[in-house]
Each structure stands twice: as C-alpha cells, then as structure tokens.
Amino acid sequence: MPNAQCPMPKTQLLLYLIPIIGFFPSLWTLYRGQGSREQLAISRLSITLALTWLLGYLLLTTGAATSDYFPLRLFILNSFLTSGYFLVSVWLILRLMQGKSGRLPGFSNLAERVLGKYLS
C-alpha cells in the first residue's frame, strides 16, 4: 500500500518544477500549508526561481526598451537568463527522477528564509 502512495508526491514534485506553469500549484500548496516537508521545500524553491526569473526578465526588458546604447546586449542577456531558468528547472526535474535531492545551493536557503517566513 505505501508504494501506491509514493508516485503521487513524486509526480507533484515534478509538476512544481515545470517552468512558469509549476508556479501556480506550488503557490497553492504553500497557501494551504499542507504537504510533506519535501513538497513545501520544492514549492518554495519553485516560487523563488520563478519570481527571480520574472524580476530579472522585467528589469532586462525594461532596460532594453529604454536604452539607447545597449538594447541588443540586454535582450541577449535576457535570453540567457530565460534559458538558464529553464535549464535549471529541467536539471532539478532530472535529479528528482533519479531520486536525488531537489535542493539548489543558495536558492533553497533563500527560499526557506523568505518564503518560509510568509507562506508557511
């Protein structure tokens, strides 16, 4: 019977880490405050990654739109930021599928400090 319950949380953890889309189930999980420690930690990490990407994306896009000298460089940097966000998310998904930890040095600690205070 315990084996029948194991795939669902792992599937949920993978859902949380899908770029952009995973933000919403992660937010819902933290808002309800229900779930295992691992689910809450992955949810915090997913939200932190998504909000960091969104903030960087908005800042770089605004800078490129208002800059007279560096718009192409800012757009290229913006594409690197977006590619990095997607690659980190895929890397974390692959790590979870292999049964390894879903922690990301720096971001996991930041997520625990910031979101752990407000959403748990």
N, C-alpha and C positions, 0 to 999 in steps of 0.2 A: 504494500500500500504506500509506503513512503516514496518508492520510486515513481509512482504515478503522480506525486505532487512535485517532484523535482523539476520536470521540464517546464512547468508554467512560470516559476520565478525566473528561470534562466531565459525563457522567451521574453519575459517582461524586461529583464535587464538589457537584452539585446535591443528591444524596442526603445528603451530610454536613450540609447546611444546613437540612434539614427539621426544624422544631422538635420537640424531645423525641426523636423517632424517630432522627434523624441522629446523636444522641449515641453510639449503640452501634456503628455502622460506623466512626465517627471514632475511637472508643476502640480498636477492633480494629486499625485502620490504624496508629495510634501505637504500640500494643503490639507489633505485628510490626516496626515500623520500616522498612517497605518502602513505597515510593511516591515520586512526584516531590516536589520542594520545594513546589510549589503544593498538592499533596494533603496534605502534612504540615502546611502553614501553615493551610489551611482546616480541617483536622481539629482543630488546636489552638484555632482561633477558635470552632469549633462547640462544643467541650467547655467552653471558658471561658464562652461565652454561656449554655449550659445550666446549668452549675454556679452561675453568678451568679444566674440566674433562680431556680433551686431554693433557694438560700440565702435570697434575698430573699423568696420565696414562703413558706418555712417560718417565717422571722422575723416577717413581717407576719401570717400566720395565727395563730401563737402569741400575738403581741401582741394581736390582735383577740379571741382566745378568753379571754385573761386580763385584759383591760382592762375597767374599769367605765365609763370615760368616752368612749373613742374607738373602739369596735369598728366602727361603720359607716364611719368615716373610714379606718380601716386596711384594711377589706375593699375599699373603693373604690380606695385606693392599690394594693392587691394586684391588682385587676383592671387598673389602668393598667400596672403592671409586666408582667403577663402579656400584655396587648395589645401593649406595646412590644416584648417579646421576639419575638412572632410577626411583627409588622410589620418589625422589623429583619431577621429571617430571610428573609421574603419579598423585602424590598428587596435583600438580598445575592444571593438566587437570581436576581432580575431583572437585577442588574448582571453576574452571571456569564453569563447567557444572552445579554447584549449584548456579551460579550467584554471587559468591563472588569475591573478589579482586584476581588478579593474581600476586600480589606483594610478594616478598620474602625478608624479612628484611636482610639488609646487601648487598645482591647480587643486588637487584633492584637499590639501591643507587650507588653501584659501576658501574653498567651498565649505569646508567644515566650520571655519571661523565666521564667515559672513552669513551664509545661508542657514547654518546650524543655529545661529542666534535668532533669526527672524522667522524661519519656516519649519521649525521642529518643536 
